[in-house]
Amino acid sequence: MLKLSVSSMDTYEKCPKKYHYTYIEKPNIQKKKWAHTEFGSCAHKMLELFHLRYMKEPFSTREAPAIMKECFVDAINEFNMDLLEEEAWSPNGDISGIILLKNIMQQYLHKIKKEGMPNIVGVEIPYSFKHADDVELRGFIDRVDLVEPGHYMVVDYKTSKSPDYLTPRQLTVYAEAITRTYKDVKKLSGKYIMLKLDCKEIEWSFSSEDLAKLNKNIDKIATAIKTEEKWLKKPTTLCNFCDFKSLCQDTWVDGE
Protein backbone atom coordinates (compact mmCIF):
# COMPACT_ATOMS: atom_id res chain seq x y z
CA MET A 1 0.00 0.00 0.00
CA LEU A 2 1.43 3.38 -1.05
CA LYS A 3 0.64 5.87 1.70
CA LEU A 4 0.59 9.49 0.59
CA SER A 5 -0.03 12.85 2.21
CA VAL A 6 -0.13 16.40 0.88
CA SER A 7 3.39 16.83 2.24
CA SER A 8 4.78 13.67 0.65
CA MET A 9 3.29 14.53 -2.75
CA ASP A 10 4.79 18.02 -2.55
CA THR A 11 8.14 16.51 -1.57
CA TYR A 12 8.18 14.15 -4.54
CA GLU A 13 7.35 16.92 -7.01
CA LYS A 14 10.00 19.25 -5.58
CA CYS A 15 12.74 16.64 -5.21
CA PRO A 16 12.31 12.90 -5.88
CA LYS A 17 15.64 12.25 -4.13
CA LYS A 18 14.38 13.82 -0.90
CA TYR A 19 11.21 11.75 -1.16
CA HIS A 20 13.33 8.62 -1.45
CA TYR A 21 15.38 9.55 1.61
CA THR A 22 12.33 10.54 3.65
CA TYR A 23 9.82 7.81 2.86
CA ILE A 24 11.79 4.87 1.45
CA GLU A 25 15.46 4.72 2.45
CA LYS A 26 14.95 6.49 5.81
CA PRO A 27 18.67 6.84 6.70
CA ASN A 28 19.51 7.13 10.38
CA ILE A 29 20.54 10.78 10.64
CA GLN A 30 20.23 13.47 13.26
CA LYS A 31 17.50 15.85 12.15
CA LYS A 32 18.09 19.50 12.89
CA LYS A 33 15.41 21.82 14.23
CA TRP A 34 14.98 25.01 12.24
CA ALA A 35 13.73 28.34 13.55
CA HIS A 36 11.14 28.75 10.77
CA THR A 37 9.60 25.31 11.31
CA GLU A 38 9.61 25.76 15.10
CA PHE A 39 7.87 29.12 14.62
CA GLY A 40 5.22 27.67 12.33
CA SER A 41 4.52 24.70 14.58
CA CYS A 42 4.20 26.97 17.62
CA ALA A 43 1.75 29.30 15.85
CA HIS A 44 -0.38 26.31 14.88
CA LYS A 45 -0.28 24.98 18.45
CA MET A 46 -1.45 28.30 19.93
CA LEU A 47 -4.49 28.39 17.67
CA GLU A 48 -5.19 24.72 18.26
CA LEU A 49 -5.21 25.20 22.05
CA PHE A 50 -7.28 28.39 21.75
CA HIS A 51 -10.01 26.79 19.67
CA LEU A 52 -10.04 23.59 21.73
CA ARG A 53 -10.73 25.72 24.80
CA TYR A 54 -13.62 27.40 23.00
CA MET A 55 -15.07 24.10 21.77
CA LYS A 56 -14.93 22.69 25.30
CA GLU A 57 -16.44 25.78 26.96
CA PRO A 58 -17.43 28.73 24.74
CA PHE A 59 -16.22 32.14 25.90
CA SER A 60 -16.96 35.71 24.88
CA THR A 61 -14.71 37.94 22.77
CA ARG A 62 -14.14 39.93 25.95
CA GLU A 63 -12.68 36.85 27.63
CA ALA A 64 -10.71 35.82 24.55
CA PRO A 65 -7.51 37.88 25.16
CA ALA A 66 -6.85 36.32 28.58
CA ILE A 67 -7.46 32.83 27.22
CA MET A 68 -5.27 33.49 24.19
CA LYS A 69 -2.48 34.59 26.55
CA GLU A 70 -2.76 31.31 28.47
CA CYS A 71 -2.66 29.34 25.22
CA PHE A 72 0.36 31.37 24.09
CA VAL A 73 2.27 30.46 27.27
CA ASP A 74 1.24 26.79 27.11
CA ALA A 75 2.28 26.54 23.46
CA ILE A 76 5.72 28.14 23.68
CA ASN A 77 6.58 25.85 26.59
CA GLU A 78 6.43 22.95 24.12
CA PHE A 79 9.04 24.43 21.80
CA ASN A 80 12.66 25.53 21.75
CA MET A 81 12.74 29.06 23.12
CA ASP A 82 16.15 29.85 21.60
CA LEU A 83 14.80 29.06 18.14
CA LEU A 84 11.59 30.99 18.75
CA GLU A 85 13.58 34.07 19.75
CA GLU A 86 15.54 34.07 16.50
CA GLU A 87 14.61 36.77 14.01
CA ALA A 88 11.72 35.92 11.70
CA TRP A 89 10.44 37.60 8.56
CA SER A 90 7.53 40.02 8.90
CA PRO A 91 6.09 42.52 6.40
CA ASN A 92 7.71 45.33 8.42
CA GLY A 93 11.14 43.72 8.64
CA ASP A 94 12.73 40.90 10.60
CA ILE A 95 11.82 40.78 14.29
CA SER A 96 12.08 38.30 17.16
CA GLY A 97 9.91 35.26 16.52
CA ILE A 98 8.36 35.56 19.98
CA ILE A 99 7.31 39.15 19.32
CA LEU A 100 5.94 38.18 15.92
CA LEU A 101 3.92 35.34 17.48
CA LYS A 102 2.44 37.84 19.95
CA ASN A 103 1.59 40.18 17.07
CA ILE A 104 -0.09 37.37 15.15
CA MET A 105 -2.19 36.34 18.12
CA GLN A 106 -3.20 39.98 18.67
CA GLN A 107 -4.22 40.27 15.02
CA TYR A 108 -6.17 37.03 15.30
CA LEU A 109 -8.01 38.37 18.34
CA HIS A 110 -8.85 41.53 16.39
CA LYS A 111 -10.18 39.33 13.59
CA ILE A 112 -12.55 37.32 15.79
CA LYS A 113 -13.68 40.47 17.61
CA LYS A 114 -14.69 41.93 14.26
CA GLU A 115 -16.08 38.79 12.63
CA GLY A 116 -17.10 36.65 15.59
CA MET A 117 -15.83 33.21 16.53
CA PRO A 118 -16.11 30.67 13.71
CA ASN A 119 -18.39 27.68 14.18
CA ILE A 120 -15.63 25.11 14.53
CA VAL A 121 -16.45 21.40 14.46
CA GLY A 122 -12.89 20.16 14.81
CA VAL A 123 -9.18 21.03 14.99
CA GLU A 124 -6.20 18.88 14.00
CA ILE A 125 -8.61 16.34 12.54
CA PRO A 126 -6.89 13.15 11.37
CA TYR A 127 -8.03 11.64 8.10
CA SER A 128 -7.25 8.48 6.18
CA PHE A 129 -9.00 7.21 3.08
CA LYS A 130 -8.31 4.89 0.20
CA HIS A 131 -7.74 6.59 -3.10
CA ALA A 132 -7.28 3.29 -4.92
CA ASP A 133 -6.77 -0.34 -3.94
CA ASP A 134 -3.06 0.28 -3.38
CA VAL A 135 -3.02 4.01 -2.52
CA GLU A 136 -4.06 5.66 0.75
CA LEU A 137 -4.24 9.36 1.61
CA ARG A 138 -3.70 10.44 5.21
CA GLY A 139 -2.87 13.50 7.26
CA PHE A 140 -4.34 16.14 9.57
CA ILE A 141 -6.60 19.12 8.90
CA ASP A 142 -5.84 22.28 10.91
CA ARG A 143 -9.49 23.23 11.30
CA VAL A 144 -12.97 22.46 9.98
CA ASP A 145 -15.81 24.99 10.24
CA LEU A 146 -19.52 24.48 9.73
CA VAL A 147 -20.55 27.65 7.87
CA GLU A 148 -24.21 26.61 7.71
CA PRO A 149 -26.02 23.26 7.65
CA GLY A 150 -24.38 21.15 4.95
CA HIS A 151 -21.66 23.72 4.17
CA TYR A 152 -18.23 22.77 5.49
CA MET A 153 -15.06 24.84 5.23
CA VAL A 154 -11.56 23.42 5.64
CA VAL A 155 -9.00 25.85 7.05
CA ASP A 156 -5.22 25.74 6.93
CA TYR A 157 -2.89 28.20 8.69
CA LYS A 158 0.17 29.41 6.81
CA THR A 159 3.22 31.24 8.17
CA SER A 160 4.83 31.73 4.75
CA LYS A 161 5.75 35.16 3.37
CA SER A 162 3.54 35.18 0.30
CA PRO A 163 0.39 33.50 -1.04
CA ASP A 164 1.85 33.48 -4.57
CA TYR A 165 2.92 29.85 -4.41
CA LEU A 166 -0.23 28.47 -2.83
CA THR A 167 -2.35 26.03 -4.80
CA PRO A 168 -5.76 24.60 -3.94
CA ARG A 169 -4.49 20.99 -3.86
CA GLN A 170 -3.98 20.82 -0.10
CA LEU A 171 -7.44 22.21 0.59
CA THR A 172 -8.96 19.97 -2.08
CA VAL A 173 -7.47 16.87 -0.45
CA TYR A 174 -8.98 18.05 2.83
CA ALA A 175 -12.31 18.66 1.11
CA GLU A 176 -12.25 15.11 -0.27
CA ALA A 177 -11.57 13.82 3.24
CA ILE A 178 -14.53 15.80 4.59
CA THR A 179 -16.90 14.29 2.01
CA ARG A 180 -15.94 10.89 3.41
CA THR A 181 -16.30 11.99 7.05
CA TYR A 182 -19.51 14.02 7.17
CA LYS A 183 -22.52 12.50 5.41
CA ASP A 184 -24.52 15.74 5.25
CA VAL A 185 -22.06 17.60 3.01
CA LYS A 186 -23.81 19.73 0.39
CA LYS A 187 -21.19 22.42 -0.18
CA LEU A 188 -17.43 22.54 0.32
CA SER A 189 -15.07 25.46 0.57
CA GLY A 190 -11.66 26.14 2.02
CA LYS A 191 -9.26 28.88 2.96
CA TYR A 192 -5.67 29.53 3.86
CA ILE A 193 -5.13 32.04 6.66
CA MET A 194 -1.85 33.90 6.12
CA LEU A 195 -0.84 34.49 9.74
CA LYS A 196 2.11 36.77 8.99
CA LEU A 197 0.03 38.92 6.63
CA ASP A 198 -2.51 40.20 9.17
CA CYS A 199 -4.42 36.91 8.95
CA LYS A 200 -5.35 37.55 5.32
CA GLU A 201 -7.63 34.85 3.91
CA ILE A 202 -7.24 33.12 0.55
CA GLU A 203 -10.47 31.25 -0.23
CA TRP A 204 -11.53 28.50 -2.63
CA SER A 205 -14.80 26.75 -3.36
CA PHE A 206 -14.84 23.16 -4.62
CA SER A 207 -17.07 21.38 -7.10
CA SER A 208 -17.34 17.73 -8.07
CA GLU A 209 -15.15 18.60 -11.08
CA ASP A 210 -12.43 19.91 -8.76
CA LEU A 211 -12.47 16.65 -6.80
CA ALA A 212 -12.29 14.67 -10.05
CA LYS A 213 -9.23 16.69 -11.12
CA LEU A 214 -7.66 16.02 -7.73
CA ASN A 215 -8.12 12.28 -8.14
CA LYS A 216 -6.42 12.40 -11.55
CA ASN A 217 -3.54 14.38 -10.04
CA ILE A 218 -3.13 11.83 -7.24
CA ASP A 219 -3.21 9.02 -9.82
CA LYS A 220 -0.41 10.73 -11.76
CA ILE A 221 1.82 11.23 -8.71
CA ALA A 222 1.15 7.75 -7.32
CA THR A 223 1.99 6.14 -10.67
CA ALA A 224 5.20 8.19 -10.94
CA ILE A 225 6.31 7.15 -7.46
CA LYS A 226 5.49 3.47 -8.00
CA THR A 227 7.42 3.37 -11.27
CA GLU A 228 10.28 5.69 -10.26
CA GLU A 229 13.77 4.29 -10.81
CA LYS A 230 16.19 7.24 -10.80
CA TRP A 231 15.06 9.42 -7.84
CA LEU A 232 16.72 12.48 -9.30
CA LYS A 233 17.89 15.47 -7.25
CA LYS A 234 16.38 18.88 -7.92
CA PRO A 235 18.80 21.39 -6.39
CA THR A 236 17.45 24.68 -5.03
CA THR A 237 18.43 27.02 -2.22
CA LEU A 238 16.04 25.00 -0.02
CA CYS A 239 18.67 22.25 -0.04
CA ASN A 240 20.45 24.25 2.65
CA PHE A 241 17.57 23.43 5.00
CA CYS A 242 17.29 19.77 4.04
CA ASP A 243 17.96 17.10 6.68
CA PHE A 244 19.73 15.00 4.06
CA LYS A 245 22.09 17.66 2.71
CA SER A 246 25.20 15.95 4.11
CA LEU A 247 24.24 12.71 2.35
CA CYS A 248 23.36 14.42 -0.89
CA GLN A 249 26.50 16.36 -1.87
CA ASP A 250 26.46 19.32 0.46
CA THR A 251 28.42 21.53 -1.96
CA TRP A 252 26.13 21.56 -4.96
CA VAL A 253 24.26 24.78 -4.12
CA ASP A 254 27.15 26.68 -2.58
CA GLY A 255 28.13 28.35 -5.84
CA GLU A 256 24.63 29.53 -6.68
FITIVEX-35672 format. One record per residue (C-alpha): x, z, y; residue number from 1. Coordinates in steps of 0.05 Angstrom, whole numbers, plus 5000, padded with zeros to 4 digits. Example, Ala and Ser with C-alpha at 12.3 -4.5 7.8 and 13.67 -1.06 7.14 Angstrom:
<atoms>
> 5246|5156|4910|1
> 5273|5143|4979|2
</atoms>
This chain:
<atoms>
> 5000|5000|5000|1
> 5029|4979|5068|2
> 5013|5034|5117|3
> 5012|5012|5190|4
> 4999|5044|5257|5
> 4997|5018|5328|6
> 5068|5045|5337|7
> 5096|5013|5273|8
> 5066|4945|5291|9
> 5096|4949|5360|10
> 5163|4969|5330|11
> 5164|4909|5283|12
> 5147|4860|5338|13
> 5200|4888|5385|14
> 5255|4896|5333|15
> 5246|4882|5258|16
> 5313|4917|5245|17
> 5288|4982|5276|18
> 5224|4977|5235|19
> 5267|4971|5172|20
> 5308|5032|5191|21
> 5247|5073|5211|22
> 5196|5057|5156|23
> 5236|5029|5097|24
> 5309|5049|5094|25
> 5299|5116|5130|26
> 5373|5134|5137|27
> 5390|5208|5143|28
> 5411|5213|5216|29
> 5405|5265|5269|30
> 5350|5243|5317|31
> 5362|5258|5390|32
> 5308|5285|5436|33
> 5300|5245|5500|34
> 5275|5271|5567|35
> 5223|5215|5575|36
> 5192|5226|5506|37
> 5192|5302|5515|38
> 5157|5292|5582|39
> 5104|5247|5553|40
> 5090|5292|5494|41
> 5084|5352|5539|42
> 5035|5317|5586|43
> 4992|5298|5526|44
> 4994|5369|5500|45
> 4971|5399|5566|46
> 4910|5353|5568|47
> 4896|5365|5494|48
> 4896|5441|5504|49
> 4854|5435|5568|50
> 4800|5393|5536|51
> 4799|5435|5472|52
> 4785|5496|5514|53
> 4728|5460|5548|54
> 4699|5435|5482|55
> 4701|5506|5454|56
> 4671|5539|5516|57
> 4651|5495|5575|58
> 4676|5518|5643|59
> 4661|5498|5714|60
> 4706|5455|5759|61
> 4717|5519|5799|62
> 4746|5553|5737|63
> 4786|5491|5716|64
> 4850|5503|5758|65
> 4863|5572|5726|66
> 4851|5544|5657|67
> 4895|5484|5670|68
> 4950|5531|5692|69
> 4945|5569|5626|70
> 4947|5504|5587|71
> 5007|5482|5627|72
> 5045|5545|5609|73
> 5025|5542|5536|74
> 5046|5469|5531|75
> 5114|5474|5563|76
> 5132|5532|5517|77
> 5129|5482|5459|78
> 5181|5436|5489|79
> 5253|5435|5511|80
> 5255|5462|5581|81
> 5323|5432|5597|82
> 5296|5363|5581|83
> 5232|5375|5620|84
> 5272|5395|5681|85
> 5311|5330|5681|86
> 5292|5280|5735|87
> 5234|5234|5718|88
> 5209|5171|5752|89
> 5151|5178|5800|90
> 5122|5128|5850|91
> 5154|5168|5907|92
> 5223|5173|5874|93
> 5255|5212|5818|94
> 5236|5286|5816|95
> 5242|5343|5766|96
> 5198|5330|5705|97
> 5167|5400|5711|98
> 5146|5386|5783|99
> 5119|5318|5764|100
> 5078|5350|5707|101
> 5049|5399|5757|102
> 5032|5341|5804|103
> 4998|5303|5747|104
> 4956|5362|5727|105
> 4936|5373|5800|106
> 4916|5300|5805|107
> 4877|5306|5741|108
> 4840|5367|5767|109
> 4823|5328|5831|110
> 4796|5272|5787|111
> 4749|5316|5746|112
> 4726|5352|5809|113
> 4706|5285|5839|114
> 4678|5253|5776|115
> 4658|5312|5733|116
> 4683|5331|5664|117
> 4678|5274|5613|118
> 4632|5284|5554|119
> 4687|5291|5502|120
> 4671|5289|5428|121
> 4742|5296|5403|122
> 4816|5300|5421|123
> 4876|5280|5378|124
> 4828|5251|5327|125
> 4862|5227|5263|126
> 4839|5162|5233|127
> 4855|5124|5170|128
> 4820|5062|5144|129
> 4834|5004|5098|130
> 4845|4938|5132|131
> 4854|4902|5066|132
> 4865|4921|4993|133
> 4939|4932|5006|134
> 4940|4950|5080|135
> 4919|5015|5113|136
> 4915|5032|5187|137
> 4926|5104|5209|138
> 4943|5145|5270|139
> 4913|5191|5323|140
> 4868|5178|5382|141
> 4883|5218|5446|142
> 4810|5226|5465|143
> 4741|5200|5449|144
> 4684|5205|5500|145
> 4610|5195|5490|146
> 4589|5157|5553|147
> 4516|5154|5532|148
> 4480|5153|5465|149
> 4512|5099|5423|150
> 4567|5083|5474|151
> 4635|5110|5455|152
> 4699|5105|5497|153
> 4769|5113|5468|154
> 4820|5141|5517|155
> 4896|5139|5515|156
> 4942|5174|5564|157
> 5003|5136|5588|158
> 5064|5163|5625|159
> 5097|5095|5635|160
> 5115|5067|5703|161
> 5071|5006|5704|162
> 5008|4979|5670|163
> 5037|4909|5670|164
> 5058|4912|5597|165
> 4995|4943|5569|166
> 4953|4904|5521|167
> 4885|4921|5492|168
> 4910|4923|5420|169
> 4920|4998|5416|170
> 4851|5012|5444|171
> 4821|4958|5399|172
> 4851|4991|5337|173
> 4820|5057|5361|174
> 4754|5022|5373|175
> 4755|4995|5302|176
> 4769|5065|5276|177
> 4709|5092|5316|178
> 4662|5040|5286|179
> 4681|5068|5218|180
> 4674|5141|5240|181
> 4610|5143|5280|182
> 4550|5108|5250|183
> 4510|5105|5315|184
> 4559|5060|5352|185
> 4524|5008|5395|186
> 4576|4996|5448|187
> 4651|5006|5451|188
> 4699|5011|5509|189
> 4767|5040|5523|190
> 4815|5059|5578|191
> 4887|5077|5591|192
> 4897|5133|5641|193
> 4963|5122|5678|194
> 4983|5195|5690|195
> 5042|5180|5735|196
> 5001|5133|5778|197
> 4950|5183|5804|198
> 4912|5179|5738|199
> 4893|5106|5751|200
> 4847|5078|5697|201
> 4855|5011|5662|202
> 4791|4995|5625|203
> 4769|4947|5570|204
> 4704|4933|5535|205
> 4703|4908|5463|206
> 4659|4858|5428|207
> 4653|4839|5355|208
> 4697|4778|5372|209
> 4751|4825|5398|210
> 4751|4864|5333|211
> 4754|4799|5293|212
> 4815|4778|5334|213
> 4847|4845|5320|214
> 4838|4837|5246|215
> 4872|4769|5248|216
> 4929|4799|5288|217
> 4937|4855|5237|218
> 4936|4804|5180|219
> 4992|4765|5215|220
> 5036|4826|5225|221
> 5023|4854|5155|222
> 5040|4787|5123|223
> 5104|4781|5164|224
> 5126|4851|5143|225
> 5110|4840|5069|226
> 5148|4775|5067|227
> 5206|4795|5114|228
> 5275|4784|5086|229
> 5324|4784|5145|230
> 5301|4843|5188|231
> 5334|4814|5250|232
> 5358|4855|5309|233
> 5328|4842|5378|234
> 5376|4872|5428|235
> 5349|4899|5494|236
> 5369|4956|5540|237
> 5321|5000|5500|238
> 5373|4999|5445|239
> 5409|5053|5485|240
> 5351|5100|5469|241
> 5346|5081|5395|242
> 5359|5134|5342|243
> 5395|5081|5300|244
> 5442|5054|5353|245
> 5504|5082|5319|246
> 5485|5047|5254|247
> 5467|4982|5288|248
> 5530|4963|5327|249
> 5529|5009|5386|250
> 5568|4961|5431|251
> 5523|4901|5431|252
> 5485|4918|5496|253
> 5543|4948|5534|254
> 5563|4883|5567|255
> 5493|4866|5591|256
</atoms>
